[in-house]
C-alpha cells in the first residue's frame, strides 16, 4: 500500500456528556484523564472497569463544543450507557445519545485538510499517529487522493503487525487492562480515583501481571 490507509469504522455508539460536572464525573468512571481531550484536538482510548479492575468496555473519548464525547461499539451501546450513567445522582451532567448522527473514518496517517463540517481529531488507533474524521450522517464527502481503503483481511494483518488488540479477539470482558498492554495507552496513573483504580494501581506497583498479551513473529518456513 503506497498511500495513507483509510479505515471506515461505521457509526459507533456515541454518548455526549455535558454540564459543569461532566469532566469530574467521567474522570471517576474512566481510566483515562479526560481533561487531556477537553481542548477538542485529539481523541484518546480508555477502559471502563469494574470495582475489581476488570475490563467492561473499551472506549474512546474526545472533546467537542464544551462537551465530552464517549465512543464505543455500536452493539454495546445500551450496556455502555447504563454503566456510564449508573452513578449519576446529584451530578450536574446531561447525557445525550448521539449514536447514528455521525460516521467515523480513521486515517493511519495525516491526510489533507478535511471538508467543511467534518470534525477532525488526532488519534492513534493502529499504532501510528493518525487522524479521525467524524462525518455528519447527512454529509457526503470526497476522500483525499492518496488515501487507500483498508478493510477485511488486509486490515486485520495491518492491525496485528502493529500489535493493536481488538475487542472480541484479544480484548474480552473480564481481563485486566495491563494484561493486554492497555496500561501504556488507556490508563492515567496521575489523575486520581476511578472505579477499579485501586486494583490497577496495585498491579503497577507490583510490577507484574499473571499473563501478558504478546505478538509472535514466525519466518516463512
matplotlib code that plots the C-alpha trace (Angstrom):
import matplotlib.pyplot as plt

x = [0.0, 1.6, -1.0, -2.4, -4.6, -8.2, -10.4, -14.1, -15.5, -19.2, -21.5, -20.2, -22.1, -21.7, -22.7, -22.4, -21.7, -22.3, -22.5, -20.4, -19.7, -19.1, -15.3, -15.2, -17.8, -16.3, -12.8, -14.4, -15.7, -12.9, -9.2, -8.1, -7.7, -10.5, -9.0, -6.4, -9.0, -11.2, -9.5, -11.1, -7.9, -7.4, -9.1, -7.7, -8.6, -9.8, -11.1, -14.2, -13.5, -15.4, -14.5, -12.0, -10.2, -11.5, -12.3, -16.0, -15.7, -13.0, -14.0, -12.5, -13.1, -12.8, -14.0, -16.5, -18.1, -17.7, -18.9, -17.2, -18.0, -17.5, -17.4, -18.0, -19.0, -22.5, -23.7, -22.8, -24.5, -27.3, -25.0, -22.3, -24.8, -26.3, -22.8, -21.6, -24.8, -25.3, -23.6, -25.2, -27.1, -26.6, -24.1, -24.9, -24.4, -26.7, -26.2, -27.4, -27.3, -25.8, -25.5, -26.2, -25.6, -22.0, -19.9, -16.3, -13.4, -9.8, -6.7, -3.5, -1.6, -2.2, -4.4, -5.2, -7.5, -10.9, -14.0, -16.1, -18.5, -16.1, -14.8, -11.0, -9.1, -5.6, -5.8, -3.6, -5.8, -3.5, 0.0, 0.9, 0.0, -3.4, -6.4, -10.1, -12.8, -16.2, -18.7, -22.3, -24.7, -26.2, -22.9, -21.3, -17.6, -14.9, -11.8, -8.4, -6.3, -3.5, -5.7, -6.4, -9.3, -8.1, -10.6, -11.1, -8.0, -5.7, -6.9, -6.6, -3.0, -2.2, -3.6, -1.8, 1.5, 1.3, 0.3, -3.1, -5.5, -9.2, -12.4, -13.9, -10.5, -7.6, -9.8, -12.7, -14.7, -13.2, -9.5, -7.2, -6.2, -2.5, -2.6, -3.3, -0.8, -3.5, -1.8, 0.5, -2.3, -5.6, -4.7, -3.7, -1.9, -1.9, -5.5, -6.9, -9.7, -12.0, -13.8, -11.2, -8.3, -7.0, -6.5, -4.9, -2.5, -1.6, -0.7, 1.6, 3.3, 3.8, 5.3, 3.8, 0.7, 0.0, -0.3, 0.6, -0.5, 2.4, 2.9, 4.7, 6.5, 7.4, 9.7, 8.2, 9.0]
y = [0.0, 3.3, 5.8, 6.6, 3.7, 4.8, 2.7, 3.0, 2.4, 2.9, 4.6, 3.8, 4.2, 7.9, 9.4, 13.2, 14.3, 17.9, 20.1, 21.6, 18.2, 16.3, 16.2, 15.3, 12.7, 10.9, 11.0, 8.9, 6.4, 6.1, 5.1, 7.9, 11.5, 13.2, 16.6, 15.8, 15.9, 18.8, 21.1, 19.2, 18.5, 14.8, 11.5, 9.1, 5.5, 4.5, 1.5, 1.2, -1.2, -2.7, -2.5, -5.3, -3.5, -5.9, -4.6, -4.0, -1.8, -0.1, 3.4, 6.5, 10.0, 13.4, 17.0, 18.9, 22.3, 22.2, 18.6, 15.2, 12.5, 8.9, 6.4, 2.7, -0.2, 0.1, -3.3, -2.4, 1.0, 0.2, -1.6, 1.2, 3.9, 2.1, 1.6, 5.2, 6.7, 4.3, 6.6, 9.8, 11.0, 14.6, 15.5, 18.3, 16.3, 15.9, 12.7, 12.7, 9.6, 10.8, 7.3, 7.3, 11.0, 10.7, 8.2, 7.7, 7.3, 6.8, 7.6, 5.8, 9.0, 12.7, 13.3, 16.6, 19.2, 17.8, 19.2, 21.8, 20.2, 17.3, 17.0, 16.3, 14.7, 13.4, 9.8, 6.7, 3.7, 1.5, 2.0, 5.1, 8.8, 9.1, 11.2, 10.7, 12.2, 12.4, 13.0, 14.1, 11.4, 13.7, 14.9, 13.3, 13.9, 13.1, 11.4, 12.9, 11.4, 9.2, 7.5, 3.8, 1.9, -0.8, -3.5, -7.2, -9.5, -6.7, -4.5, -7.5, -8.1, -4.3, -4.4, -7.5, -6.3, -3.2, -5.3, -3.5, -5.6, -5.7, -6.1, -9.5, -11.0, -10.2, -7.9, -9.5, -8.5, -9.6, -9.3, -6.9, -4.0, -4.3, -7.9, -6.6, -3.8, -1.1, 0.5, 2.1, 3.8, 3.8, 4.5, 7.6, 6.9, 10.6, 11.8, 10.2, 7.8, 5.9, 2.6, -0.1, 2.3, 0.7, -2.7, -1.3, 0.9, -2.1, -4.0, -1.2, -1.0, -4.8, -4.6, -7.7, -9.5, -13.2, -13.2, -10.8, -10.4, -10.7, -10.8, -13.7, -13.5, -16.5, -16.8, -18.0, -21.7]
z = [0.0, -1.2, 0.2, 3.7, 4.9, 5.2, 7.6, 7.8, 11.3, 10.6, 13.1, 16.6, 19.8, 20.8, 24.1, 24.8, 28.4, 29.0, 32.2, 35.0, 36.5, 33.3, 33.4, 37.1, 36.7, 33.7, 35.4, 38.1, 35.5, 33.0, 33.3, 31.0, 32.2, 30.2, 30.8, 28.2, 25.4, 26.5, 24.0, 21.2, 19.3, 20.0, 20.9, 23.5, 24.3, 27.7, 29.6, 31.7, 34.6, 37.4, 41.1, 40.7, 37.9, 35.2, 31.7, 31.0, 27.9, 25.8, 24.6, 23.0, 24.4, 22.8, 23.5, 21.3, 21.9, 25.7, 26.0, 26.2, 23.6, 24.6, 21.6, 22.0, 19.8, 18.4, 19.6, 23.2, 23.3, 25.7, 28.2, 27.9, 28.6, 31.5, 33.0, 32.5, 33.9, 36.8, 39.3, 38.2, 41.3, 42.2, 39.5, 37.1, 33.9, 30.9, 28.8, 25.2, 22.9, 19.5, 18.1, 14.3, 14.0, 12.8, 10.9, 11.7, 9.3, 10.5, 8.6, 9.7, 8.8, 8.3, 5.2, 3.5, 5.1, 5.8, 4.1, 6.0, 8.5, 9.4, 12.9, 12.9, 15.8, 16.0, 17.2, 17.3, 16.8, 14.8, 16.3, 14.2, 14.5, 12.7, 12.2, 12.8, 10.6, 12.2, 9.4, 9.9, 8.8, 6.1, 4.7, 1.7, 1.4, -1.1, 0.4, -0.4, -3.2, -1.8, 0.8, 0.2, 1.7, 4.1, 5.1, 5.6, 5.9, 4.9, 7.8, 10.2, 9.0, 9.4, 13.0, 14.1, 12.6, 14.8, 17.9, 18.3, 20.4, 19.1, 21.1, 20.8, 19.9, 22.2, 24.3, 26.2, 29.2, 32.4, 31.6, 33.5, 31.1, 31.9, 30.7, 27.2, 27.4, 27.7, 30.6, 28.1, 26.2, 28.1, 31.8, 33.7, 36.9, 37.9, 37.7, 40.9, 41.7, 39.4, 39.7, 39.8, 40.3, 43.4, 41.8, 38.7, 40.7, 42.8, 39.6, 38.6, 42.0, 42.0, 38.5, 37.1, 35.8, 35.7, 31.9, 29.2, 25.6, 23.2, 19.4, 17.9, 14.6, 12.5, 9.5, 6.2, 6.9]

ax = plt.figure().add_subplot(projection="3d")
ax.plot(x, y, z, "-o")
ax.set_aspect("equal")
plt.show()
